[in-house]
């Protein structure tokens, strides 16, 4: 089973559109929030929150998402990573 890991930092407006755009994955979606404690990710079936680190940590966020999937879903046969920030183009 293929899983989706979407990372996001300080872009709350992109969370709902990314949820809608990835609906074909059903419950096989993990949102990894990087140092964004104020964001409420309504609708995402699985959420991992990171509260540590400085600077750009996209690679570490992917690792956290992958670790979550591997630890909780042994039927996983692959993971697709996407950047939920939609940076640098906000119109995507």
C-alpha positions as CSV (number, residue, x, y, z in Angstrom):
1,X,0.0,0.0,0.0
2,X,1.3,3.4,-1.0
3,X,1.4,6.2,1.6
4,X,1.6,10.0,1.2
5,X,3.8,12.1,3.5
6,X,3.1,15.9,3.2
7,X,5.4,18.3,5.1
8,X,4.3,21.8,6.1
9,X,6.0,24.7,7.9
10,X,4.2,28.0,8.7
11,X,1.7,27.7,5.8
12,X,-1.7,27.0,7.4
13,X,-3.6,28.2,4.3
14,X,-2.1,25.3,2.2
15,X,-3.2,22.5,4.6
16,X,-6.9,22.3,3.5
17,X,-6.1,22.5,-0.3
18,X,-3.5,19.8,0.1
19,X,-6.0,17.6,1.9
20,X,-8.5,18.0,-0.9
21,X,-5.9,17.5,-3.7
22,X,-4.7,14.2,-2.1
23,X,-8.1,12.7,-1.4
24,X,-7.3,9.7,-3.6
25,X,-4.9,8.5,-0.9
26,X,-7.8,8.2,1.6
27,X,-6.6,7.5,5.1
28,X,-3.1,6.8,3.8
29,X,-1.9,10.4,4.4
30,X,0.4,11.8,7.0
31,X,0.9,15.5,7.5
32,X,4.1,16.5,9.2
33,X,4.0,19.9,10.8
34,X,7.4,21.5,11.4
35,X,7.5,23.8,14.4
36,X,3.9,25.1,13.8
37,X,2.1,24.5,17.1
38,X,-0.7,26.9,16.4
39,X,-1.9,25.1,13.2
40,X,-4.9,22.8,13.6
41,X,-4.8,20.3,10.7
42,X,-8.5,19.4,10.6
43,X,-9.3,16.4,8.4
44,X,-5.9,14.9,8.1
45,X,-6.1,11.3,9.2
46,X,-2.5,11.2,10.6
47,X,-0.5,14.1,12.0
48,X,3.1,14.2,13.2
49,X,4.3,17.4,14.9
50,X,8.0,18.4,15.2
51,X,8.9,21.1,17.7
52,X,12.7,21.0,17.6
53,X,15.4,22.4,15.4
54,X,16.6,25.5,13.7
55,X,16.6,26.5,10.0
56,X,15.4,24.4,7.1
57,X,14.5,20.9,8.1
58,X,12.6,19.5,5.2
59,X,14.7,16.3,5.0
60,X,14.2,15.7,8.7
61,X,10.5,16.1,8.3
62,X,10.4,13.5,5.6
63,X,12.3,11.2,7.9
64,X,9.8,11.8,10.7
65,X,6.9,11.0,8.4
66,X,8.6,7.9,7.0
67,X,9.4,6.7,10.6
68,X,5.8,7.2,11.6
69,X,4.5,5.2,8.6
70,X,7.0,2.4,9.1
71,X,6.2,2.1,12.8
72,X,2.5,2.0,12.4
73,X,1.6,0.5,9.0
74,X,3.5,-2.7,8.1
75,X,1.5,-3.1,4.9
76,X,3.2,0.0,3.4
77,X,5.0,-0.8,0.2
78,X,6.0,2.7,-0.8
79,X,5.9,6.4,0.3
80,X,5.3,9.5,-1.8
81,X,6.7,12.7,-0.3
82,X,5.2,16.1,-1.3
83,X,6.0,19.6,-0.1
84,X,2.8,20.9,1.4
85,X,4.1,24.5,1.7
86,X,3.8,25.1,-2.0
87,X,6.9,27.3,-1.8
88,X,8.1,29.3,-3.6
89,X,5.0,29.5,-5.9
90,X,1.9,30.3,-3.8
91,X,-0.4,29.9,-6.8
92,X,0.2,26.2,-7.3
